Amino acid sequence: MRVYIEFMADNINTVFEHELKRLEQRVDALVRVCDQLQDENRSLKQRQDVLTAERANLLQKNEQVRARVEAMIGRLKAMEQGT
C-alpha cells in the first residue's frame, strides 16, 4: 500500500510539474507578445508624430500657395480693370 501511495504521489508531482512547465511556457509567450506589442505601439506613435508634422507642414504650404494664387488673381483683375 505504501508503494502505491508513493507511486501516486510521484505521479501527482509529475503531472503538477508538467502543468507548471506548460503554464510557464504560456506566460513566457504572453510576455513576448506584450513586448512585441509595446515595440509596435511605440513605432506607430512615432510614425503618427511624423505624419502629423508632415500634415501640418503641408497645410501651411497649401495656405501659402492659396494666398499667392489669390494675390495673383487680384493683380490680374487690377490689370484687367486698368486697361
Backbone as CSV, one residue per row, in Angstrom:
resi,resn,N_x,N_y,N_z,CA_x,CA_y,CA_z,C_x,C_y,C_z
1,MET,0.819,-1.193,0.000,0.000,0.000,0.000,0.867,1.263,0.000
2,ARG,1.935,1.198,0.801,2.829,2.354,0.881,3.469,2.645,-0.479
3,VAL,3.853,1.605,-1.207,4.449,1.747,-2.531,3.445,2.399,-3.468
4,TYR,2.198,1.996,-3.376,1.145,2.569,-4.221,0.955,4.059,-3.908
5,ILE,0.978,4.410,-2.643,0.815,5.821,-2.225,1.994,6.640,-2.735
6,GLU,3.202,6.102,-2.625,4.384,6.805,-3.121,4.314,6.957,-4.639
7,PHE,3.856,5.919,-5.311,3.698,5.983,-6.764,2.695,7.066,-7.142
8,MET,1.570,7.109,-6.462,0.538,8.117,-6.738,1.068,9.520,-6.443
9,ALA,1.823,9.677,-5.363,2.391,10.976,-5.016,3.376,11.421,-6.087
10,ASP,4.214,10.484,-6.546,5.162,10.812,-7.618,4.422,11.171,-8.895
11,ASN,3.361,10.429,-9.193,2.574,10.683,-10.386,1.915,12.068,-10.314
12,ILE,1.378,12.401,-9.160,0.745,13.719,-8.973,1.794,14.814,-9.117
13,ASN,2.976,14.601,-8.540,4.051,15.586,-8.656,4.483,15.754,-10.109
14,THR,4.560,14.658,-10.849,4.942,14.720,-12.257,3.906,15.504,-13.054
15,VAL,2.635,15.216,-12.822,1.560,15.934,-13.517,1.611,17.414,-13.147
16,PHE,1.788,17.690,-11.870,1.852,19.078,-11.405,3.034,19.804,-12.056
17,GLU,4.196,19.176,-12.095,5.377,19.791,-12.708,5.157,20.024,-14.197
18,HIS,4.521,19.061,-14.865,4.226,19.203,-16.292,3.292,20.399,-16.517
19,GLU,2.238,20.503,-15.730,1.295,21.608,-15.867,1.960,22.938,-15.529
20,LEU,2.826,22.934,-14.544,3.549,24.148,-14.169,4.469,24.601,-15.298
21,LYS,5.156,23.661,-15.914,6.022,23.999,-17.057,5.195,24.550,-18.214
22,ARG,4.051,23.927,-18.476,3.173,24.380,-19.551,2.686,25.806,-19.272
23,LEU,2.326,26.063,-18.041,1.888,27.406,-17.657,3.033,28.410,-17.793
24,GLU,4.220,28.001,-17.405,5.389,28.865,-17.525,5.663,29.215,-18.999
25,GLN,5.522,28.242,-19.874,5.720,28.487,-21.304,4.668,29.452,-21.838
26,ARG,3.447,29.299,-21.400,2.378,30.195,-21.852,2.619,31.623,-21.353
27,VAL,3.066,31.748,-20.110,3.363,33.073,-19.558,4.518,33.704,-20.331
28,ASP,5.545,32.924,-20.631,6.678,33.427,-21.417,6.219,33.901,-22.795
29,ALA,5.325,33.128,-23.411,4.801,33.517,-24.729,4.013,34.825,-24.621
30,LEU,3.228,34.975,-23.579,2.464,36.210,-23.380,3.388,37.407,-23.152
31,VAL,4.463,37.185,-22.422,5.433,38.262,-22.193,6.059,38.689,-23.519
32,ARG,6.393,37.712,-24.366,6.961,38.048,-25.675,5.961,38.834,-26.519
33,VAL,4.708,38.415,-26.502,3.676,39.131,-27.265,3.523,40.552,-26.731
34,CYS,3.518,40.708,-25.424,3.412,42.054,-24.831,4.590,42.922,-25.246
35,ASP,5.786,42.365,-25.233,6.969,43.116,-25.655,6.844,43.540,-27.118
36,GLN,6.394,42.610,-27.962,6.229,42.929,-29.383,5.184,44.031,-29.569
37,LEU,4.090,43.928,-28.835,3.033,44.936,-28.957,3.502,46.299,-28.466
38,GLN,4.301,46.320,-27.407,4.842,47.590,-26.918,5.762,48.213,-27.962
39,ASP,6.612,47.394,-28.576,7.501,47.897,-29.632,6.689,48.435,-30.804
40,GLU,5.671,47.683,-31.211,4.834,48.106,-32.329,4.087,49.390,-31.989
41,ASN,3.578,49.479,-30.773,2.863,50.670,-30.344,3.784,51.889,-30.344
42,ARG,4.998,51.705,-29.850,5.977,52.796,-29.832,6.279,53.261,-31.260
43,SER,6.465,52.290,-32.154,6.755,52.597,-33.551,5.580,53.332,-34.204
44,LEU,4.372,52.870,-33.940,3.193,53.517,-34.515,3.017,54.945,-34.001
45,LYS,3.307,55.153,-32.724,3.213,56.510,-32.169,4.241,57.435,-32.825
46,GLN,5.452,56.921,-33.038,6.467,57.723,-33.710,6.038,58.052,-35.132
47,ARG,5.492,57.064,-35.825,5.027,57.276,-37.203,3.892,58.292,-37.231
48,GLN,3.000,58.201,-36.257,1.895,59.156,-36.179,2.425,60.572,-35.959
49,ASP,3.429,60.716,-35.102,4.025,62.032,-34.863,4.619,62.599,-36.147
50,VAL,5.322,61.740,-36.906,5.921,62.179,-38.166,4.830,62.609,-39.146
51,LEU,3.784,61.782,-39.264,2.702,62.100,-40.200,1.946,63.363,-39.782
52,THR,1.782,63.565,-38.494,1.115,64.778,-38.011,1.938,66.013,-38.359
53,ALA,3.254,65.919,-38.186,4.131,67.039,-38.531,4.110,67.292,-40.040
54,GLU,4.141,66.218,-40.834,4.079,66.377,-42.296,2.761,67.025,-42.710
55,ARG,1.678,66.612,-42.086,0.363,67.180,-42.408,0.330,68.671,-42.083
56,ALA,0.852,69.031,-40.933,0.881,70.447,-40.551,1.705,71.250,-41.553
57,ASN,2.833,70.687,-41.980,3.692,71.353,-42.958,2.958,71.523,-44.292
58,LEU,2.270,70.463,-44.726,1.539,70.545,-45.990,0.384,71.547,-45.908
59,LEU,-0.298,71.586,-44.783,-1.377,72.570,-44.613,-0.830,73.998,-44.682
60,GLN,0.338,74.207,-44.066,0.957,75.535,-44.106,1.350,75.898,-45.539
61,LYS,1.951,74.971,-46.258,2.328,75.237,-47.645,1.093,75.492,-48.501
62,ASN,0.043,74.730,-48.264,-1.203,74.908,-49.004,-1.769,76.313,-48.767
63,GLU,-1.719,76.748,-47.544,-2.212,78.094,-47.217,-1.362,79.166,-47.907
64,GLN,-0.059,78.964,-47.945,0.821,79.917,-48.610,0.525,79.976,-50.110
65,VAL,0.338,78.818,-50.721,0.034,78.773,-52.156,-1.314,79.429,-52.418
66,ARG,-2.302,79.155,-51.566,-3.617,79.762,-51.739,-3.517,81.284,-51.670
67,ALA,-2.758,81.788,-50.730,-2.591,83.235,-50.590,-1.907,83.828,-51.826
68,ARG,-0.890,83.122,-52.340,-0.194,83.619,-53.540,-1.117,83.615,-54.756
69,VAL,-1.920,82.554,-54.900,-2.850,82.483,-56.036,-3.880,83.603,-55.929
70,GLU,-4.406,83.807,-54.733,-5.373,84.895,-54.552,-4.747,86.255,-54.863
71,ALA,-3.494,86.427,-54.498,-2.799,87.688,-54.797,-2.629,87.852,-56.311
72,MET,-2.275,86.752,-57.000,-2.135,86.819,-58.463,-3.465,87.150,-59.115
73,ILE,-4.530,86.523,-58.646,-5.853,86.807,-59.198,-6.210,88.275,-58.980
74,GLY,-5.896,88.793,-57.825,-6.151,90.202,-57.526,-5.365,91.102,-58.457
75,ARG,-4.102,90.783,-58.710,-3.287,91.609,-59.614,-3.813,91.529,-61.057
76,LEU,-4.211,90.298,-61.468,-4.772,90.157,-62.816,-6.051,90.957,-62.975
77,LYS,-6.912,90.946,-61.989,-8.142,91.730,-62.058,-7.841,93.218,-62.099
78,ALA,-6.835,93.627,-61.329,-6.441,95.039,-61.322,-5.874,95.446,-62.679
79,MET,-5.073,94.553,-63.277,-4.533,94.841,-64.611,-5.645,94.910,-65.651
80,GLU,-6.602,94.018,-65.524,-7.724,93.981,-66.457,-8.568,95.250,-66.363
81,GLN,-8.763,95.728,-65.190,-9.558,96.948,-64.994,-8.754,98.180,-65.399
82,GLY,-7.444,98.103,-65.371,-6.588,99.238,-65.735,-6.487,99.436,-67.228
83,THR,-6.816,98.435,-68.012,-6.690,98.597,-69.460,-7.971,98.976,-70.125
